Amino acid sequence: MKSNHSVKTSSKPVITFLVNLLAGIIIIITGCSNQSGISWQNTPKDGVKAGEVIELVFDVNRDITNPYNSDEIGIIFNVWQENGDTLAVPAFYFVPYTSNGHNLIRNGEPVWKVRFTPKLSGEYFYNLTVDHEDERAETAVQSFNVTENNYKGFIQAKRGDRLFRYSSGEVFFPSGLNLAHPPHTGGPLEYDYFFQKMEDNSMNFMRIWLTPQWGEYAIALEWTDNQYPSHKGNLGLRKINSEMAYRLDSNMESAMEHGIYVMLCLLDERELEERSHWKENPYNTEAGGVISEPMEFFSDEGAKDAFRNRLRYLIARYSAYPNLFAWEFWNEFDHHRLIPDWENRRQNVGKWHHEMSRYLKQNDPHNHMVSTSVVGSRTDKIIWDYEEIDFVQAHSYVGKDHLADRSHDLFKLFEEEYPDRPFIIGEMGTDWHGFTRENNAEGTGLHNGIWESSLGGHSGTGMWWWWYEIDEAQLWNEWKYIADFTIGMDREKSNYYFVQPDTKAQIAGRYVVSGDSIWVWFYNRDNNWKNIKEGISITNTNPKQYYLTNIPAGSYQIRQFENGKFTKSGQLESNGTALIHLPPFMADYAALLVPDNITASNPIETKMTAVHYCTSSKRAHFIVHPSIKEAIIQVYTISGNLLTSTRFTGKSSQNYYLHLPDISPQVLVYRIVTAVKVESGKFNYR
């Protein structure tokens, strides 16, 4: 019997009533555990916390030809709470490995697993349903208890809201870059190194491709033997590369430990290109597939059913991760190399997106967001205008003159077409040909792009592409600087304004009014990638003054921001409109305008740290006032050398432990910086 692809239901299994009547008794009827062929290796223990991924392991005593083919065998984990709907989670076949440096080695026999993340506390009931060889069997119902946790939930997007949010309602602003695959020459092969860099620099978002584009280290879960010679006989249509799936497990778990959310890109246009990967594509009849022409991928029912089988496996194995940001169907499906005659192909491509996004929404028990991506500025409603597509995105590599201007133009285009959804630039760079950093040309483009997307109304920072080169050039602090500058900005209550929209003007600017404070950024358009790369001399701007309108009346302290630090640089008066005087600058000018009249009743004025001391484990302990939601914590030597700096977000506790380097006992200085206040003090390092 073909397994039912739909896994969301609203009724509990019929066997539920047996829990109360016959608890602990094995019922010998068709559909119970002795006929299911299931033997548990582990089951959930009481005390699981809400938001934690639980993993059940079991064996299936049945003759199975292809455990990755849901048409042959489909196992569903049914889980529910009293007076609640049943969630149905697909189980998946798992091959264990251990790591030997950069390589993986098989470690033990394959098993079946279920991954699930409970969102609420309380008692849960569960069983397994097994569909195999036209028969259905069920295991006995069991239960486990979940405890409360400070859990924000999965990331979501709702119509009418241009912000991403946790299911708790709190805003999530993605800040990160592409890490399509681990670098495989001259550097770390695993993502852990990059995750640590990202965490250290206040980044929280990345994008991984599950495609064959990157050779040996590509994380393509379903491909042909030619792509991975070490897996001869294990790959092809409706099969999974078990080693790459294990690597992706490790990457998702490591990212979660570092507070990083992941967008999984499932397909790349080159998979269907004749001159690229089409020959070995598992969907190609010449490689054992079901279609003979690339564009049949979007229309052939056999191809679509096979892809749904892959989606089912992805849901089973990865949907439980709370840090899975979204499923992204395609990287640039509309590229002219693949579809030169877009107008004649758009209907089938649009229908495919509709069918597959609907499948994900119906079957993903954790309801992750769904999107896709286009080459540049294609806003075609045949792709985007479906209820199941949660956010829109584009790619931009046309920022040679000034990436801030180009990013703004792209944002405005999609904002006008789709004002009811978040928008991000999923890939960003100055030139698609490659990374160029003569005289810091690429660093300038990166800086301009992420500052514009952070202060120009986007739903997240633009996602830079050249990740390995970012590490070589040590440009990580660009993300930390924009994160530090925007501490205290409430994006839910922010208004975004623009100065000098005329692209011929030398200076342009952005400012954000959020609460009582104003974040200001002006940039010199002459300071761009093209001019730097070509060695054109860039001169300082002349002193300028501009009116800032629609800002609260009052007196403001100007705190200029440069190289990651705020310094007081003057005063500004506003009656609803204020005149800001800009000094000469070569690159850009950033400042935070903070009201002078912050009263003692404002909780921000209370002492930010109640206790601070150093333990024998080389950690400084800060007990931060509950009113502080975001801050920068820095520790210096008494002579002013910075030892460490980190970002405090108050995610789970007001207790924060900061690791310090191994130094001799001495007096150290701490600084805690928020959007409106800086507090400093001393403590003895023992």
Order of alpha helices (4+ residues) and beta strands (2+ residues): alpha-alpha-beta-beta-beta-beta-beta-beta-beta-beta-beta-beta-beta-beta-beta-beta-beta-beta-alpha-beta-alpha-beta-alpha-beta-alpha-beta-alpha-beta-alpha-beta-alpha-alpha-alpha-beta-beta-beta-alpha-beta-beta-beta-beta-beta-beta-beta-beta-beta-beta-beta-beta
